[in-house]
Amino acid sequence: MLSTKIKDIDMVQRRSSQQSTTDNLAETVYCNHSHPAIQKLADQFTQNSTGPVDLIAKVFLFVRDKIVFGGDHWQVKASETLAKGYGACFNKNLLMIAILRAANIPSKLMANPLRKAFTKPSAGSACRFFSEPFYHGFTNVLIDGQWKTLDPTLDRRTYESFFKPAGVTWKIDWDGTTDMLLYSESVVGPSREINNIDEALNNNVDSYFLFRHEPRFLCDLWLGMGNKIMWRKARIK
């Protein structure tokens, strides 16, 4: 009887694990990893990598530095962020997740509640308008059966222009083994696993820039102006 119960528990756990893997490889409206441009990138990274960790590291560096940090809406497809060449935390992390999932590497979107002053080095006094807390997106990737944290949000120029001079204790590099998390000093609560990516992004992950129900055209103007100022200071564009 005990043996049968153990077998039943083991079967349930395996099914749960298989379902989790399937969910973390799934395509969604915003995580559109079947898009030709993302499939092409995934194929290139797969062909030019020595294994999963090497592939993850290459994808991480690509998204971190080739897609510059810049404010954008939550409701942006991964392929659109790739085409634009810039994005905020959820945009860049979603692009990395889409490429990894296209390469058959399970990955999931996560979020940390932060004090709104977390982005003051780059946004300046504009951060006072942000919601409190403001949810910041990052990624968990399955490596050798363990979930590891990665975050390609800040490109090197943005980090060295704004955050390094501010004296932050965290860095933007990943060593291939340990967790790598930004804004650690500003976390004010437990991490959230974003199980329904589309629903979370459609609801701005319970955050906002100016107002809870801000008009999109107003947000476009505000983000565009902020990006121009930030990129000029960092000599990005």
N, C-alpha and C positions, 0 to 999 in steps of 0.2 A: 504493500500500500504506500509506504514512504517513498519507495523507489519510483512508483508511478507519479506521485506528486512532484518529486524532484524533476522528472522528465517533463511534466506538464509546465512547470515553472520555467525550465530551460527553453522549452519551445516558445513560450510567450515572450521571453526575453529576446530570443533570436528574431522573432517576428517583429518586435518593437524596434530592434536595432536595424533590421532591413527596411522598415518603414521610415525610420529616421534618415537613413542613407538616401532613400528614394526622395524624400521631401527636400533634402538638402542638395539635390541635383536637379530639382524641378525648374521648369521655365514658368515665368509669370509675365504679366503685361509689361512691367517695368524691367524685370530681369529677363530680357528677351535674348537669351544666349543662342538661339537658332538663327539670329540675324547673320547674313553672309560676312559682314565685316568682323563680327566677333568670332565666328567659326574660323575665319581665315587666320586671325590672331592666335586662337587656341591651337590650331594645327601647326603654326610656325613655332610657337613656344614648345609644343610637344616634340617636334622634330629636332629642335636645337637644345634640348635639355637632357641631362644624364639620368634624371629620375624625378619623382614627385617633388621632393624638397627643392631641387634646383629649379624646376618649373615654377613652383610657387614663388621662389625668390625673384625669378626673372619677371613674372607677372607683377609682383609687388613693386619692383623698381620702375617698371614701365608705367604703371598707373600713378605712382607717386610723383615721378618727375616729368613724364611726357604729357600728363594731364594736369595742368597747373591748378592751384587752389584758387577758387573764386566763388562768390555767392551765386546760388541758383535756386530754383524752386525744387520742392521735393518730388513733384510729379514729372520726372524726366526719365526716359528709358535709357538703359545702359548704352545702347547703340547711339543715342542722341548725345550723351556725354562724350562718347568717343569722337563723334563728328565735331562737336564744339571745341574740344581740346581743353576744357576747364570744367570744374565742378566743386561743389562743397562736399562735406563729409559723406552724406548719404549717396550722392551722385558717384563719387569716386569709389567708395566701397562697393556699391552695387555693380559698377563696371568690373571691378576686380572679381567679384563673386560670379558674374556672368561668364567671364573668361575661364575661371577655374571650373565652373560647372560644365562648360562646353568641353573642357579637357578631362571631364569625368572625375573631378576632385570635389568631394562634398565640402560645402562651405555655407555659412549662414550669416545673416545680417543681425547685428546686435546694436544695443543703444544704451548709453549711460546718461543719467540725469546730471547736468552740470550747473554750477553757478554761472549766471550769464556773463560774468566778467572774464570767463575763460578765454574769450577771443579778443580781449581789449588790446593786446599788442598789435594785432592786424586791423581790427575794426575801429579802434579808438573809442571815442565817446559814444559812437553809434550803438555800442553793445547795451547801452542803458535801456534801449527800446525792446530788447529781446525778452522773451518769456522767461519766467523763473520758476522751476528750472528749465533749461533748454536741453533737449535731448541730442546727444552727439552720436553719430553712427560709427561703428567699427565692424570688423569681421572676425569670425571664428572659422578656422580651417582644420579639417581632420587630417592629422599627420600621424601615421603609425598607431592608429587607434585612439589618439588623444587630441582633444581640441586645443588649438593654439590661437592666440590673439594676435592680429595684425591690423595695422591702420595706415593706409597710404594717403591720408588726407592732405598732409602738408608736403609740398615739393621742397627741395633743398633751398632754393632761393627765398621762398617765403619764410621758411624756418630760420634761416640765417639772417634775414633782414629784420624780422620782427620778434621772434620768440627766443632765439638764442641770446640776443642782447638783453632780453627781459629777465634772464637768469633762470629759466625753467630747468628742472632737474631731469626731465625726460629727453630722449633723443628720437630721431626719426629713422634710425637704421635697425635692421633685423638680422640677428646672428644665425638664423636658420633653425633654432631650437627653442629659445625661450619666448615668453609672451612679450609683446611690444605694444604699449598703450600710451596714447597721448592724453594730455590734460589731466593727469592722475591727481594733481593737487586740487582740482575743482570738482571731483565726483562727490555727489551729495546723497547717493542712494544706490540700491542694488541694480545690476545690469538687467536689461530686458532682452529676451530672445524674440526677435521679430519673426513669428511663425507665418503670418500672413503679410507678405511684403507689400502687396498692392493696397490692401486696406490701410496699413500703417502709413504708407506714403500719401495716400489720398486724404488722410487726416493729419498730415504734417507732423506725424509722430508726436502729437500733443504739444507742439511748439509753434512759435510764430516769431517773425522779425519785428513787425511794427504793431499790428493789432491782431486780435484773435480771428477776426473775419476781414482781413485786409484785401482791398481790391487788387486784382492781379496787375493791372496796368501801373498802379502806384508802386507796388513791390518791384516791378520790372525797372522803373525809373530809379528807385532807391538802390537796388542791387547793381544796376549798370553803373551808376555814379560811384558807388563804393568800390567796385572792381577796378574802375579806371584809376582812381586815386591809389589804391593798394598796389596795382601792377606797376604804376609809374614809380612809386617809391622803391619797389623791389626790382625795378628795371627788367620787368618780365615782358611787357607789351608796350 
